[in-house]
Amino acid sequence: MSAPIELPKWADVSLVPILAVIVAFLIAGLVVLGIGESPVKATVLLIKGALGSGEGIGYTLYYATNFIFTGLAVAIAFHAGLFNIGGEGQATMGGLGAALVCLRLDFLPWYIVLPLAIMGAMAMGALWAFIPGYLQVKRGSHVVITTIMFNFLAATLVVYLLVNVIGKPGSMSPETRVFEASAHLPYLHEAFAFFGMTIPKSPLNLSFILALLASVFVWILVWHTRLGYAIRTVGHSPTAATYAGISIGRITMITMAMSGALAGLLAVNEILGVQGRLLLEFSSGYGFIGIAVALMGRAHPVGIILASILFGMLYQGGTELSFEMPRVTRDMIVAISGLVILFAGALDGLIRRPVAGVFARLLKKGA
Amino acid sequence: MDIYATLIAILESSIRLCIPLVFACLAGLWSEKSGVVDIGLEGKMLVAAFASAAAAGATNSAFIGLGAGIIAAVTFALIHGFAAISQRGNQIVSGVAINMLAAGLTALVGNAWYAQGGRTTPLEGNARFLPLTWPGAEVIDQIPLIGPIYAHLISGHSILAYCALAATVASAFVLRHTRFGLRIRAVGENPAAVDTAGVSVTRLRYTAVIIAGVLCGFAGSYLSLGQAAGFLTNMTAGKGFIALAALIFAKWRAWPAMWTCFLFGLLDAVAIRLQGVSVPGIGQIPVQAIQALPYLMTVILLAGFIGKAIPPKASGLPYVKER
């Protein structure tokens, strides 16, 4: 993104994002100090809330599931040199896709409804990203602006549908009826109970497994298939891709659709796993934090899983923290994500340059 | 006459609703004309709205509030400028970061300071920008047809509304007819040429980004001191993106920008009016359809189905001086 600064690869993928997060945390610590609370105490409470109990860990991983999906969505687009900031809208549409399937078909057994609902979520998410991709390829409108607009279009569309078409009759709040049990993706504690094991109750559900599978899928796709090679070539050098006979337009549209499908999977965790009905704003900012996750995870599935767990900890720990310290609300996590995006993304030269300087000096000494 | 009164009322609220859009849209115009893409308008407006409300509440002066709002927005603009110009970072990434940082910080600090779920204390009197009544407005209001235009559309707005008009005039003039404006436009189209002419690309872009910050300061102040009486969490509610849409719709020109903002304000006003009203012959128009129009129109325009919107050539590209 900025001028290349030479760094050993391991430092680039681990040291730089870790330093970016540390800088973000230091600034957030100053803010906490500024509003009159102890950052050290806040950190201890946060970690305790996130990891201090089995329930806490369950919640942490449940939030992490959302971040893995949206992080992968942003990352796969990055590989093709595309910036998909429409994760919010694609997730919202994913929710609509899942809900439409469930509302119609939840009288069927789970092994029919659930796969269809998951596919519905992916299809609608994919559609909502494919259109901006198509418009960029065929009509020359930039994906960034179109996906922003599509976020708002998705939000208004779902409000309209929930209020006027698919909402629960007679209900004041805009939401659908609760789906039948067959459309519910089992919680992990239910799944474990099935095998006779008990783990603490939490909203963590089988979507987490799905998220891990999606990570493996993205890893294989991007680094071990022809399509992945084409995607990376387009992202690296569109001219080279053209010379190699790769259709940039085709790759753009395919990548956007896959990106949207991944974002749409967020709805599987939230709608099929936890809420059991479609409601407004269930994507509550996960799409945007996915950008921070992808930047921090250096667009690699392993990095994304680790970054997602960190943000999951922040979400869960932040919730617990806001009970103990009412002055530190969960909005702090949004601010921290902003800082991470800034330092791991737009300002990453600020961190890479000194690190590169240190390495250059070390190498000189070694020689 | 009843229909006429309704029309005047709708136009009046359109003007009110379009003011923050006009400021933010002009901010985007300055930034993008100089080659710095700005999707952080939303965030800058939000910090400005918060800083304005906090400062106005503390000092009981709307003008000090405005000053604080400008300082806050310029600070955020400089972060964006630093990332985009000096660090040559990705401008979209930086803009997203600005928006999230602003949303998080204002809600966090607002809640910590005022303990009202992110609201600031309600403002009144001198701490707000109240509508100004022009001389004789009440008397002239009685004159049929022309009277209400004077009383409600020309008179009866806060000082910031007239500032928005002035900012449009100034932006259009400076960008079009001055050497500085020419250079700003040149640096957004072909920075290498400007550099060759011995003018600093960096300095021009920073200037443009700071102007954008000042304008976002006005936009935010208007929200919390003019339109509302205090700050609410996430009170910009996408206005920064509507302004961005308006900028594209206006094809990066100052006067069309103002008119587009007015059009989007009008849509908003009509949507509010039509809530739950049944239109004869059509039935109830879903409010969401009208709310979605600015976004939809922008997508359609960008896709070149109605004319073509072409951004400044070098926008989004960091400038690397040749050695």
Interface residues (C-beta under 8 A of the other chain):
Chain A: M1 S2 A3 V31 G34 I35 G36 F83 I85 L135 R139 G140 S141 H142 V144 I145 T146 I148 M149 F150 F152 L153 T156 L157 V159 Y160 V163 N164 F288 I289 I291 A292 L295 P326 R327 V328 T329 D331 M332 I333 V334 A335 I336 S337 G338 L339 I341 L342 G345 A346 L347 D348 G349 L350
Chain B: I39 I79 F82 A83 A84 Q87 R88 G89 N90 Q91 I92 V93 S94 V96 A97 I98 N99 M100 L101 A102 A103 G104 L105 A107 L108 V109 N111 A112 W113 A115 G118 T233 G238 F241 L244 A245 I248 P286 Q288 A289 Q291 A292 Y295 L296 T298 V299 L302 A303 G304 F305 P318 V320
